């Protein structure tokens, strides 16, 4: 493992991240204007109304919204919490602020003797609460994931539509912006491609892009497609080209679209997870390139190497091609329970450590100081793979003895459940300011 030389590797994490260090960082975030919650008190809401006409200067958070409970009207089963009674998430949300009508009872009791609850994204009150948090912490824009494989699968289509209404209403209510991102992972046939095209045409006809909260860029509504150019079980280059062309065609009567392509990290060199030479022209069809980086590095030192070998050359090429660049950052990664439920083997819990926030902040530092004018943050609510930014159970004591989960204190730092919402707010300000310093420089917190 590569060691970051900016701190003493011989010290324990708890020694390096003591109360004084956390307090110092909190003070720096407050100075940056980030709303914070201390000892149960909610900070003043950030009343900023987002400029939905541009992506420039924005931190975009991905929003899965795929969670549901047996109590939902459209579902008789848990979705994305369990699979055949086996847990599929590595983190549990902090639901202490949710009303009783939002809570779904689980089979678990925490080590503290308290009942553990989950939530459903089908509940409009919960989605609205998430957008209220975004408003409070200064998170501006959401990319709502819409899964192509489920568009032809009732009742999942109904759940996707309910989620879309919830997100639209939440964004409008709290002055945030959002755009759709079609996830074509696992799609390989022309019928599924046509379904995506028809669905977007339906959304345009219904007036979705005319919502006051719908994100625009370059004078046009933003639309993203994730899964373009990956080798393996993904669309071919020919079907991807058709999808891109048809989405643009059906959008012409409505003024066109600004298309974001969620592509492999190796798109520029056609290496690693990227397709072969037939994909080079497809990548260049995008208005904005967004390479998927989750799992491509595991430490701050590896993130620095990734900046040198990928981010900086990507930025140089996209500028030459007059394509904009939306790099992806993430707080950490863990899919131990999901892998076991799928039968994919025993993956370690807390596989990519968050390192109390330093791993995330190093990526913010790298992409902003390299010259990125917009950033994609994976993900707001992704507890399946442990990349969630929203409020997470803070201490192991509040978790059950079995199965195992990652809490905010997993790396030895005592952190509040909203820690990553605070950091996301600070990251958004850094993107707008076009400059970010290291934690050690800005707060003296990570020496």
N, C-alpha and C positions, 0 to 999 in steps of 0.2 A: 504494500500500500504506500502511495506517495504521501509524504507528510507536508502539511502547510507550515512553512517556517516562520509565519507571522506570530505564532504563539508557542509556548513551551509544551511540546508533545509529551513530556514526562509528567506533567500535572494532570490530575483527573479532570473530567469535564466540569464536575461540580466546583472544583477549585478555580477553574478558568471562568466560570459563569456564575459568580456569586451574586448576592443581593445587590451589592453596590454596582456591579456591572450592569445588571438588568435595570436598576434605577437610572443609571447614566444614559442607557439607550432610550429608556422611556422619556427622559428629559429632552433628548435630542429629537425624538419624534414629535413631542409636544411643540418644540420650537419650529419644526417643519409644518405645523398646523394640522397634524394628524389627530383625529379624535381618539381618545383613549378611555378605557374603563378601569378604574382602580377600586379595589375592595368593594365590588358590587355596584358601584355608581356608574351610571351611563354618562359619557361625555356629551357635550352639546352637539347636535346633529350638524353635519356638513351640508349646508343648504345649497351648495353649488348645483345649478342646473346644467347638465352636460350639453356641450355643443355637439349636436348630432350630425353636423355637416362635414366633419372630418375625423379620420382616424389618427391623424398626426398629433403626437403628444399624448397618446392614450395607452394605458395599460388595459388590455382586454382579458377578462377572465372567462374561461370555458365553463359552461353550465350544463351538466348532464341531465338532471331532473328526472332520472329514471327510477326513482325509489317509490314503491307502493307497498301497502299492507293489505291483509285479508279483509279489513273493514271497508276498503274502498268500494264504491258502487260498481266500478268496472272490473274489479279483480277479486278473485277468491284465494289469492296466494300472495306470499311475499315476493317482491321483485327487487333484485340486486342487493337484498339483505341476506337472503338464504337461497340455496339451490338444493331441493330435495332434503330439506331440514339440515343442511350443512351451511354454516355461515360462510359468506363470500366477501366480507369486508375486513380490513385490517385496522380500521379506526372506528370509533363510535362518536356520533355527534353529541355535543353538549346541548341538551334539550331543556335545560333548567328555565329558560325564558318562555318556552312554548306553553300555550293554554292546554287544558285537559282535552279539548276537542281536537287537538293536533297530535296527541300522543298515541302511539301504538305499543301495547304491552308486549314484552318479550319473555322468553323462558328464563331470563337471567336475573340474578340478584348480585349486586356488587359486593365487594369485600367489606364495604361499610354497612351492609345489611339493607340497602335501599334497592327498590325495584328499578330496573333499567328499561327505558323506553326508546323507541325510534320514531321516525316521522314518515309521512308520505308526501311526495312532490305533487300528488293529485289534489292536495289540500291547498286551496287558494290562500288561506291565512298563513300557511308556512312559507310559501313562495313569496308572498308579500313581505313577510318578516325578513327573508333573505335580502330582498331589495332594500328594505329599511336599513339593514346592516350595511349594505353597499353605500347607501347615502351617508350614513353616520361616519363611515371610515374613509370616504372619499374614493371609492372604487366606481369608475365611470361607466364602463361598457361590458356587456355580456355577449358571448357567442353561444347561442342556444343550439345544442346538438339535436339533430333530427335524423333518425337512423333509417337509412334506405331499406334495410332488410325488413323493417317492421311496418312499412307503409301499406303493405298488402296483407297485413295479419291482424284482423279484428280479434279481440278488442284493443290490441296495442295501438292501432291507428287512432282509436278514440282517446286513448290515454295521451298520445302525442299531441292531439288537438287540444285536449284539456290543459296540458302543460303549456302549450303555446299561448293560450288565452291567459293563463295565470302569469306567465312571464311578461306578456304585453301589458297587462293591467298593472303589474308590479312596477315595471319600468316607467310607465306613464305616471303612476301615483307618486313615485319617489325621484323623478327628474333624472333617471338613468337612461342609457340607450342600449339597444340590443340589435343583433342581426342573426339570421338563420345560418347554420352550418350543417349541410348535409354530410353525414358520415356514411361513406360507401364501402366501409370495411366489410369484407365477405361477399360483396356483390360482384358477380362475374357475368351476368346474362343481360341481354338487350332489353328484356321485359322490365327488369328492375331499373335500368337506366331510364326507360320511358316513364316509369312510375315517378321517378324523381322530377323529371321534366314537367310532367302533368301536375304534380303537386305544387311546384313553384308557380306554374301558370295559374293554378287555382288561387294561391295566396296573393298573387299580383291582382287578379281580377277582383278578389274580395277586399282589396285595398290595404293589405298588411304593410307594404312599404310606405304608405301614406300616413302611418301612425306618427304622431309627434315624437315618439320615442325611437322610431326605427333609424338605425345608423346609416349615414350616407358618407360617401367619400368621392371626391372628384366630380361632385354634382350628381351622383347616381347612388341608388340604394346598394348597400354592401350585401354580397352573397358569397358564402364560403363552401367549398367542397373539400372534405378531408378524405385522403386515401388515394390520391392521384400519384401514380408512378412507383408504388411499392411493388417489389417482386413477390411472388407467391399468390395467395388467394385474394387477389384484387382485380380490378378492372384491367382489361388490356389497353394498350395505347390507342387502338382504334376506337374502342367504346368510350374511352375517356375523352378523346377528341370529339366524338359525336355529342357526348354529354355537354361539354363546354360550348360547342357551336349552337346546340339547340337551346341551352339556357340563355344565351345571348339573343338568339332569334326570337324566342317567346317574350323577351323583355323589351324588345325594340319599341312596341307600341306604348310602353310605360317609361321610356327614356333611357333604357339600357341598365346595365349593372356594373359595379366594380367587383370583379371576381377575385377572391382569395383562394389560392390552391394550397391545401395542406399536403405537403410533399415529403419525401424522405430526406434525412439529413445529408445524404450523399448525392442529392439531385444534380449538383454542379459538375461533379466528377464522374457521375454514373457509377458510383462505388457503394460498398457496404449494402444498405437496404434498398438502394435505388434500382430502377429498371435499366435495360440496356440502351443502346444508341437510339432506338426508335422513340425513346421518351424525350430526347433533347428538345425537339420542336414542340412537344406538348407542354413541357414546363414553361416555355417561352410564350405560351398563350395566356398566361395569368397576368392580371393587373398587379397582384401582390403575391409574393412567394412566402410561404410560412413553413420552414423545415421542422419536422418533428424531432425533438432532441431528447425526450424523456428516456432515461436509461443509457444514454451515450457517454455519460461521465458520472463519476460517483463521489468525487472529492473536489475541493476548491482547486487543487493543482491540476486535476484533469479538466475542470471547467476552463481554466486558463489556457490549456493546450487546445481545447476545442475552439476557443475564441480565435486563437492564432491560425489554426488549420481550416476552420469552417466559417465562423462568423465574419471575420474580416475579409477573406476572399469572396464570400457570398455577397457582401455589401458592395465590394468593388465591381463584381460582374453585374449585379442587378442595376447599379447606377449606369453602367455602360448600356444595358438593355432597356433602360427607362422603365424598369419594373421596380415596384416598391418592396420593402423587406420587412417581414413581421417575425422576428425570432421568438422561439418558445423557451420559457424558463419554467422551473418546477421546484417545489420546496423539498422534496425527498421522494422516496418510493418504497412501497411494501405491498406484496400480493401473496403472502404466505397462505392465508385462508382460501382465497380465490383459486390458487393453484391446486391446493388439496381437493377442493370441491370439484374441480374440473378433471382431476386425475392426472395433472401435469407434473407431479413430483413434489418434493419437499423444498420449497423456496424459503430462504431465511426470513424471519420477521425483521422488519426495519432494515431491509436490504440495502437501501441507500439512505444513510442517516441524514436527518435534517440538521444535525449539529447545532441545535438550538437557534437556527435561523441564519447562521453564517453561510451555509451552503447556498441558500436562496439568495442572500444579499450579494454574494460574490458574482452570481449570474447577472443580477441587476447591474452591478458595477461594470461587468464585462460588456454586455450588449449596449448599454447606454453610452459608455465611454468609447466604444468602438464606432458609434455614430448612428445607432438605430433610432428612428424617430417614432416608433410604435413597438409595442411588446405584447406578446400573447402569454398569459399566465395559466398553465395547466395545474389544477382545475379548481373551481370554487367548491364543489361538493363531491369530488371523486374520492370516496373512502375505500372503494374497491381496491384501488392500486396505491392508496396511501398518499395521494397528491393533493388532498383537500386543503383549502385555505380558510374555510369557515370555522365556526367554533367547535372545538374538539374536546372530549373529556380530558381534563388537565392532568389528573394523577392516577396512578395505578390502583390506588385504594378504591376508586369509584368504578373499577372494572371488575368483571367476574373472574374467578380463579381459572375458569376454562370456558371457552377457548381463549387463546392469547390475542391481545390487541396492543397497538402502539398508542400511548398517551403522550401528552405534551412534555412530561418529565422523563421520557424514554432515554434521552441523551444526558441526563444528569442535571438539567437545569429546571428549576421550578418556574414554570411559565403559565400565564393565564390562558384560558381557553380561546381567547380572541387574538392571541399573539400574531398569527399570520394575517389576520385582517388588518392589524396595525401596520405590519410590514408591507402589505399590498398597498395600503394608502400611501405610505412613504415612497414606495416604488413608483406609484403613479405620479407623484410630485417630482420624482427624479427624472422620469421620462419627459414631463412637461418642461423641466428646467434644462434638459439636455446635459446634465452632469450629475454624477453621484460619486461620493467618496466612500472609502472603506469604513466598516464599523469602527475600526481602531482609530481612524483619523477623525471621524465625525462625532464619535461618542466616547472614545476611550474605553469601550465596553468589552472589546474582544482581545485585549493584550494578554 
